[in-house]
């Protein structure tokens, strides 16, 4: 850049504006991560109108960096990358999903209700469902002040639990497990000390009825229910910050610490549809 009024920048075609240069982003490969899993699948091929597919994953994901989707948590000590080793933000140790489709044995080409009005009313029905169970992801506990004085993402100290703790929606995180680190020191908690956010348990179901027009054309009436049991799926706590405004003392949870105030899903949803296949 040549000083002056206005200043003269080299390569003006790369400027953000006449007076502002373009930022250059530098990326490096400086961290590690690994993922190990056991995956089991169970399938029942189509027979007697029934199809079932089930999948279970038992896994563990570890990393020295946070996930962009989960929100960047920052590095506490850039000279100690090993101290950033912990469960990945999206680590989900258990996940089970099963889907089922069943064409009821009524109507044409079946033993029962295969003719007349009973065929029209009771025939060509299909039941479908998808069931999902999954563990919650580990939580990150942050601090309210820059105790280390480094300007990087700090964490509290983790200590053994003192006394009993009843986990609830309003108190999901045990405050007795954290203390404030001393001034100009780093906390000893891992990046994701836990506990985990609530898991999910979701049932979706649908009911189809076919109305044949010709051999290749038919109407399909659909009733679909998402979260059919209307089970609330709670999100993670909205505040997991430990108050470290006075370094060297135990500290205290900030207001609303560990309280869950949101849902991770929607209430039961029903929808009706009519489709024509040709």
URPE-V706814 format. One record per residue. N is the residue number from 0. RES is the residue in one letter. SS is DSSP state (H for helix, E for strand, - for the rest). PHI is phi in degrees with one decimal (none if undefined). D_LAST is the distance of its C-alpha to the last C-alpha in whole Angstrom. Layout:
n->(N | N)
res->(RES | RES)
ss->(SS | SS)
phi->(PHI | PHI)
d_last->(D_LAST | D_LAST)
This chain:
n->(0 | 1 | 2 | 3 | 4 | 5 | 6 | 7 | 8 | 9 | 10 | 11 | 12 | 13 | 14 | 15 | 16 | 17 | 18 | 19 | 20 | 21 | 22 | 23 | 24 | 25 | 26 | 27 | 28 | 29 | 30 | 31 | 32 | 33 | 34 | 35 | 36 | 37 | 38 | 39 | 40 | 41 | 42 | 43 | 44 | 45 | 46 | 47 | 48 | 49 | 50 | 51 | 52 | 53 | 54 | 55 | 56 | 57 | 58 | 59 | 60 | 61 | 62 | 63 | 64 | 65 | 66 | 67 | 68 | 69 | 70 | 71 | 72 | 73 | 74 | 75 | 76 | 77 | 78 | 79 | 80 | 81 | 82 | 83 | 84 | 85 | 86 | 87 | 88 | 89 | 90 | 91 | 92 | 93 | 94 | 95 | 96 | 97 | 98 | 99 | 100 | 101 | 102 | 103 | 104 | 105 | 106 | 107 | 108 | 109 | 110 | 111 | 112 | 113 | 114 | 115 | 116 | 117 | 118 | 119 | 120 | 121 | 122 | 123 | 124 | 125 | 126 | 127 | 128 | 129 | 130 | 131 | 132 | 133 | 134 | 135 | 136 | 137 | 138 | 139 | 140 | 141 | 142 | 143 | 144 | 145 | 146 | 147 | 148 | 149 | 150 | 151 | 152 | 153 | 154 | 155 | 156 | 157 | 158 | 159 | 160 | 161 | 162 | 163 | 164 | 165 | 166 | 167 | 168 | 169 | 170 | 171 | 172 | 173 | 174 | 175 | 176 | 177 | 178 | 179 | 180 | 181 | 182 | 183 | 184 | 185 | 186 | 187 | 188 | 189 | 190 | 191 | 192 | 193 | 194 | 195 | 196 | 197 | 198 | 199 | 200 | 201 | 202 | 203 | 204 | 205 | 206 | 207 | 208 | 209 | 210 | 211 | 212 | 213 | 214 | 215 | 216 | 217 | 218 | 219 | 220 | 221 | 222 | 223 | 224 | 225 | 226 | 227 | 228 | 229 | 230 | 231 | 232 | 233 | 234 | 235 | 236 | 237 | 238 | 239 | 240 | 241 | 242 | 243 | 244 | 245 | 246 | 247 | 248 | 249 | 250 | 251 | 252 | 253 | 254 | 255 | 256 | 257 | 258 | 259 | 260 | 261 | 262 | 263 | 264 | 265 | 266 | 267 | 268 | 269 | 270 | 271 | 272 | 273 | 274 | 275 | 276 | 277)
res->(X | X | X | X | X | X | X | X | X | X | X | X | X | X | X | X | X | X | X | X | X | X | X | X | X | X | X | X | X | X | X | X | X | X | X | X | X | X | X | X | X | X | X | X | X | X | X | X | X | X | X | X | X | X | X | X | X | X | X | X | X | X | X | X | X | X | X | X | X | X | X | X | X | X | X | X | X | X | X | X | X | X | X | X | X | X | X | X | X | X | X | X | X | X | X | X | X | X | X | X | X | X | X | X | X | X | X | X | X | X | X | X | X | X | X | X | X | X | X | X | X | X | X | X | X | X | X | X | X | X | X | X | X | X | X | X | X | X | X | X | X | X | X | X | X | X | X | X | X | X | X | X | X | X | X | X | X | X | X | X | X | X | X | X | X | X | X | X | X | X | X | X | X | X | X | X | X | X | X | X | X | X | X | X | X | X | X | X | X | X | X | X | X | X | X | X | X | X | X | X | X | X | X | X | X | X | X | X | X | X | X | X | X | X | X | X | X | X | X | X | X | X | X | X | X | X | X | X | X | X | X | X | X | X | X | X | X | X | X | X | X | X | X | X | X | X | X | X | X | X | X | X | X | X | X | X | X | X | X | X | X | X | X | X | X | X | X | X | X | X | X | X | X | X | X | X | X | X)
ss->(- | E | - | - | - | - | - | E | - | - | - | H | H | H | - | - | E | - | - | E | - | - | - | - | - | - | - | - | - | - | - | - | E | E | E | E | E | E | E | E | E | E | E | E | E | E | E | - | - | E | E | E | E | E | E | E | E | E | E | E | E | E | E | - | - | - | - | - | - | - | - | - | - | - | - | - | - | - | - | - | H | H | H | H | - | E | E | - | - | - | - | - | - | E | E | E | E | E | E | E | E | E | E | - | - | E | - | - | - | - | - | E | - | - | - | H | H | H | H | H | H | H | - | - | E | E | E | E | E | E | E | E | E | E | - | - | - | E | - | - | - | E | E | - | - | - | - | - | - | - | - | - | - | - | - | - | E | E | - | - | - | - | - | - | - | - | - | - | - | - | - | - | - | - | H | H | H | E | E | - | - | - | - | - | - | - | - | - | - | - | - | - | - | - | - | E | - | - | - | E | E | E | E | E | E | E | E | E | E | E | E | E | - | - | - | - | - | E | E | E | E | E | E | E | E | E | - | - | - | - | - | - | - | E | - | - | - | - | - | - | E | E | E | - | - | - | - | - | - | - | - | E | E | - | - | - | - | - | - | - | - | - | E | - | - | - | - | - | E | E | E | E | E | E | E | E | E | -)
phi->(none | -99.0 | -59.8 | 157.7 | -132.1 | -82.8 | -68.2 | -104.9 | -97.0 | -70.5 | 52.2 | -60.2 | -69.7 | -105.4 | -77.5 | -73.0 | -150.8 | -57.8 | -120.0 | -131.1 | -74.4 | -79.6 | -74.7 | -110.5 | -94.5 | -110.0 | -118.8 | -138.4 | -94.3 | -130.2 | -136.4 | -126.4 | -156.0 | -147.6 | -139.8 | -127.3 | -152.3 | -110.0 | -118.9 | -125.3 | -122.2 | -132.5 | -125.5 | -113.4 | -68.1 | -60.8 | -158.2 | 54.4 | 79.1 | -115.8 | -130.6 | -132.8 | -131.3 | -127.7 | -140.9 | -128.8 | -126.3 | -112.5 | -144.1 | -148.2 | -119.5 | -119.7 | -159.6 | -102.0 | -132.4 | -87.3 | -99.2 | -60.4 | -69.8 | -82.3 | 103.5 | -66.7 | -98.3 | 85.4 | -103.0 | -74.5 | -130.7 | -67.5 | -96.3 | -139.8 | -64.4 | -63.6 | -70.1 | -91.5 | -73.5 | -173.9 | -62.6 | -65.5 | -54.6 | -101.7 | -59.4 | -130.2 | -64.3 | -128.1 | -147.3 | -129.1 | -134.1 | -134.8 | -127.2 | -139.7 | -130.7 | -137.3 | -88.7 | -60.0 | -77.8 | -134.8 | 106.3 | -57.2 | 68.1 | -118.1 | -70.5 | -113.9 | 50.1 | -102.6 | -158.4 | 68.3 | -66.5 | -65.1 | -65.4 | -66.4 | -87.0 | -98.1 | -83.8 | 64.1 | -100.9 | -136.9 | -109.3 | -135.1 | -152.5 | -130.7 | -118.8 | -130.7 | -123.6 | -155.3 | -71.0 | -81.6 | -93.5 | -68.0 | -96.6 | -101.0 | -106.1 | -103.8 | -125.7 | -83.9 | -130.2 | -85.2 | -61.6 | -75.5 | 76.5 | -98.9 | 76.5 | -107.8 | -65.4 | -95.9 | -137.7 | -79.8 | -87.5 | -99.8 | -129.9 | -67.1 | -64.5 | -112.6 | 79.9 | -91.6 | -144.1 | -101.3 | -74.9 | -145.9 | -62.3 | -84.8 | -137.6 | -85.8 | -114.0 | -76.5 | -70.8 | -73.5 | -94.0 | -135.2 | -139.0 | -83.7 | -70.4 | -65.4 | -59.2 | 63.2 | -131.9 | -96.3 | -72.9 | -96.4 | -66.2 | -70.9 | -60.6 | -133.3 | -75.1 | 89.5 | -71.7 | -90.8 | -66.8 | -57.7 | -81.0 | -122.0 | -145.4 | -124.5 | -118.0 | -116.0 | -146.3 | -150.2 | -133.2 | -112.5 | -132.1 | -95.5 | -121.9 | -63.8 | -107.8 | -134.4 | -65.3 | -117.2 | -123.3 | -160.6 | -92.4 | -129.8 | -96.2 | -127.0 | -118.5 | -122.6 | -126.8 | -103.1 | 55.8 | -59.6 | -86.7 | 55.5 | -84.1 | -69.3 | -110.0 | -78.9 | -81.7 | -73.0 | -57.1 | -78.6 | -139.0 | -127.6 | -106.3 | -91.9 | -76.7 | -119.7 | -66.0 | -118.7 | -58.3 | 92.8 | -111.4 | -59.7 | 82.4 | -155.8 | -69.1 | -71.6 | -58.6 | 79.3 | -58.9 | 77.2 | -87.5 | -92.7 | -125.2 | -143.5 | -106.0 | -93.5 | -141.3 | -99.3 | -60.6 | -51.7 | -124.0 | -116.2 | -144.2 | -114.6 | -150.4 | -130.8 | -119.9 | -118.3 | -103.3 | -145.9)
d_last->(68 | 70 | 72 | 73 | 71 | 69 | 68 | 67 | 64 | 63 | 60 | 59 | 56 | 55 | 56 | 54 | 56 | 60 | 62 | 59 | 59 | 55 | 55 | 55 | 53 | 55 | 53 | 54 | 53 | 56 | 54 | 53 | 50 | 49 | 46 | 46 | 43 | 43 | 39 | 38 | 34 | 33 | 30 | 29 | 26 | 24 | 25 | 25 | 22 | 24 | 24 | 27 | 28 | 31 | 33 | 37 | 39 | 43 | 44 | 47 | 47 | 50 | 51 | 54 | 51 | 49 | 45 | 44 | 41 | 44 | 47 | 49 | 52 | 55 | 58 | 61 | 63 | 62 | 65 | 64 | 60 | 61 | 61 | 57 | 56 | 54 | 51 | 48 | 47 | 43 | 45 | 42 | 44 | 42 | 38 | 36 | 32 | 30 | 26 | 25 | 22 | 23 | 20 | 23 | 24 | 23 | 21 | 20 | 22 | 24 | 28 | 28 | 26 | 24 | 24 | 25 | 24 | 25 | 22 | 20 | 22 | 23 | 20 | 17 | 19 | 19 | 22 | 22 | 25 | 27 | 31 | 33 | 37 | 39 | 42 | 44 | 45 | 49 | 50 | 53 | 56 | 58 | 61 | 62 | 65 | 65 | 68 | 68 | 69 | 67 | 64 | 61 | 59 | 61 | 61 | 63 | 65 | 64 | 66 | 66 | 65 | 67 | 67 | 64 | 61 | 58 | 55 | 53 | 50 | 53 | 55 | 53 | 56 | 59 | 62 | 64 | 63 | 64 | 67 | 68 | 69 | 72 | 73 | 72 | 70 | 67 | 65 | 64 | 61 | 58 | 55 | 53 | 56 | 53 | 53 | 49 | 46 | 45 | 42 | 38 | 37 | 33 | 31 | 27 | 25 | 22 | 20 | 17 | 16 | 13 | 12 | 11 | 10 | 9 | 10 | 6 | 5 | 7 | 9 | 11 | 15 | 17 | 21 | 22 | 26 | 27 | 31 | 31 | 34 | 35 | 38 | 39 | 39 | 42 | 43 | 46 | 49 | 50 | 53 | 55 | 58 | 61 | 64 | 66 | 68 | 72 | 72 | 74 | 73 | 70 | 68 | 66 | 62 | 61 | 60 | 57 | 57 | 54 | 53 | 49 | 48 | 44 | 41 | 38 | 35 | 34 | 35 | 32 | 29 | 26 | 23 | 20 | 16 | 13 | 10 | 7 | 4 | 0)
